Amino acid sequence: MKIYFAGPLFTPYERDYISQCARVLRQHGIDPFVPHESAKIEIPGDTRSRAKRCFDNDFNAIAASNAMLAIVNGPEIDDGTACEIGIFYVLMQKDPTKKGIVALHDDWRTNDSPGEGKGLNAFVLGCIRKAGVVCHTLDEAIAQLEAWQAELASGGKTS
Amino acid sequence: MRVYFAGPLFTPYVREAITEHATILRHHGIEVFVPHEQNKRRVPPEAVARAVARGLIREEALAGRPGIDLVWDLVRNGFVQAEDLGIPPATPESVFEVDYAGLSAANAVVALLDGTQVDDGTACEIGAFYAQMRSDPSKKGILGYVMDSRGVRKAQQGYGLNLFVLGVIEECGWVTHDFRRIVAQLLAWDAELKARN
């Protein structure tokens, strides 16, 4: 099963964490697209803007995925990640091979318990819950992805 | 022509700025869905009577303004708990349902992109609208608006925006710090829609 791995990838440690998680996913037979690992080869004569190249690469990968795993840590959800969640939700409505969105959430600023932080954005959280689940560990997230993978394998012909 | 006005609507001043700009669009005959204006829809009429009974609103104030607006101002500014007046709480599910319906019914999105990053709710709406647009010719595009000086300073470099979000907007629109351009583009799209019907 192909999944799109969304998350904030701007610092070396964020990228390391995503890559580490991606290795575990691959050991479980899940095929994640990791934006920062995808080769952004400079094509001579390519006149596209950086934004256009980023969009082309990542949108095509989202469109080709059966599920999305989104890291929603941070003081708010990374804007690129939130945008990808919105795209996947809409594509899912018309494509039965798209199973859902799993959010991976482990950040005490945005959890439900009282304390520092302002919680997850209601619109994005509502979107995620409508399309899937919020998990707090990678193991939980993998269990959900494996359940969807099994559904795809068994019901692929009829659904 | 219906426009969905997305933006970081968490503080009174941003809500006021969004309302001001929505008013300009309304003067041009454009219908605008403003998410923070939807909240007061949850206020049942009985809540106004309860607020008066508790002395939160003076009877005579009701003559000048709609009671539901007054009640919602009290709730939003933390002077009374919504549940104490019998107003059902907003949940992620209810916010998504109301706003997603507004987005789905819109012909265009105007997105206020101010802040240290694009607000996550706004970014999610941009993505959802773009994906809807791909199979709906009644949807014309997304226009990003920046007032944030940190962004305006970088107008020539994509306003300092997240590359993916910028890429999505540029698939079906553009970003500007000149609201007059946005008004003109919406009116042009409005004319296209009218010509098609």
Boltz contact constraints between the chains, C-beta under 6 A:
constraints:
  - contact:
      token1: [A, 50]
      token2: [B, 163]
      max_distance: 6.0
  - contact:
      token1: [A, 51]
      token2: [B, 158]
      max_distance: 6.0
  - contact:
      token1: [A, 51]
      token2: [B, 163]
      max_distance: 6.0
  - contact:
      token1: [A, 51]
      token2: [B, 166]
      max_distance: 6.0
  - contact:
      token1: [A, 51]
      token2: [B, 167]
      max_distance: 6.0
  - contact:
      token1: [A, 51]
      token2: [B, 170]
      max_distance: 6.0
  - contact:
      token1: [A, 52]
      token2: [B, 167]
      max_distance: 6.0
  - contact:
      token1: [A, 54]
      token2: [B, 163]
      max_distance: 6.0
  - contact:
      token1: [A, 54]
      token2: [B, 164]
      max_distance: 6.0
  - contact:
      token1: [A, 54]
      token2: [B, 167]
      max_distance: 6.0
  - contact:
      token1: [A, 55]
      token2: [B, 167]
      max_distance: 6.0
  - contact:
      token1: [A, 58]
      token2: [B, 164]
      max_distance: 6.0
  - contact:
      token1: [A, 76]
      token2: [B, 120]
      max_distance: 6.0
  - contact:
      token1: [A, 77]
      token2: [B, 120]
      max_distance: 6.0
  - contact:
      token1: [A, 79]
      token2: [B, 117]
      max_distance: 6.0
  - contact:
      token1: [A, 79]
      token2: [B, 118]
      max_distance: 6.0
  - contact:
      token1: [A, 79]
      token2: [B, 123]
      max_distance: 6.0
  - contact:
      token1: [A, 79]
      token2: [B, 162]
      max_distance: 6.0
  - contact:
      token1: [A, 79]
      token2: [B, 165]
      max_distance: 6.0
  - contact:
      token1: [A, 80]
      token2: [B, 162]
      max_distance: 6.0
  - contact:
      token1: [A, 80]
      token2: [B, 164]
      max_distance: 6.0
  - contact:
      token1: [A, 80]
      token2: [B, 165]
      max_distance: 6.0
  - contact:
      token1: [A, 82]
      token2: [B, 120]
      max_distance: 6.0
  - contact:
      token1: [A, 82]
      token2: [B, 123]
      max_distance: 6.0
  - contact:
      token1: [A, 82]
      token2: [B, 124]
      max_distance: 6.0
  - contact:
      token1: [A, 83]
      token2: [B, 123]
      max_distance: 6.0
  - contact:
      token1: [A, 83]
      token2: [B, 126]
      max_distance: 6.0
  - contact:
      token1: [A, 83]
      token2: [B, 127]
      max_distance: 6.0
  - contact:
      token1: [A, 83]
      token2: [B, 165]
      max_distance: 6.0
  - contact:
      token1: [A, 83]
      token2: [B, 168]
      max_distance: 6.0
  - contact:
      token1: [A, 85]
      token2: [B, 124]
      max_distance: 6.0
  - contact:
      token1: [A, 86]
      token2: [B, 124]
      max_distance: 6.0
  - contact:
      token1: [A, 86]
      token2: [B, 127]
      max_distance: 6.0
  - contact:
      token1: [A, 86]
      token2: [B, 128]
      max_distance: 6.0
  - contact:
      token1: [A, 87]
      token2: [B, 127]
      max_distance: 6.0
  - contact:
      token1: [A, 87]
      token2: [B, 131]
      max_distance: 6.0
  - contact:
      token1: [A, 90]
      token2: [B, 128]
      max_distance: 6.0
  - contact:
      token1: [A, 90]
      token2: [B, 131]
      max_distance: 6.0
  - contact:
      token1: [A, 90]
      token2: [B, 132]
      max_distance: 6.0
  - contact:
      token1: [A, 91]
      token2: [B, 131]
      max_distance: 6.0
  - contact:
      token1: [A, 121]
      token2: [B, 120]
      max_distance: 6.0
  - contact:
      token1: [A, 121]
      token2: [B, 121]
      max_distance: 6.0
  - contact:
      token1: [A, 122]
      token2: [B, 92]
      max_distance: 6.0
  - contact:
      token1: [A, 122]
      token2: [B, 95]
      max_distance: 6.0
  - contact:
      token1: [A, 123]
      token2: [B, 95]
      max_distance: 6.0
  - contact:
      token1: [A, 123]
      token2: [B, 96]
      max_distance: 6.0
  - contact:
      token1: [A, 123]
      token2: [B, 99]
      max_distance: 6.0
  - contact:
      token1: [A, 123]
      token2: [B, 121]
      max_distance: 6.0
  - contact:
      token1: [A, 123]
      token2: [B, 124]
      max_distance: 6.0
  - contact:
      token1: [A, 124]
      token2: [B, 120]
      max_distance: 6.0
  - contact:
      token1: [A, 124]
      token2: [B, 121]
      max_distance: 6.0
  - contact:
      token1: [A, 124]
      token2: [B, 124]
      max_distance: 6.0
  - contact:
      token1: [A, 125]
      token2: [B, 92]
      max_distance: 6.0
  - contact:
      token1: [A, 126]
      token2: [B, 92]
      max_distance: 6.0
  - contact:
      token1: [A, 126]
      token2: [B, 93]
      max_distance: 6.0
  - contact:
      token1: [A, 126]
      token2: [B, 95]
      max_distance: 6.0
  - contact:
      token1: [A, 126]
      token2: [B, 96]
      max_distance: 6.0
  - contact:
      token1: [A, 127]
      token2: [B, 96]
      max_distance: 6.0
  - contact:
      token1: [A, 127]
      token2: [B, 124]
      max_distance: 6.0
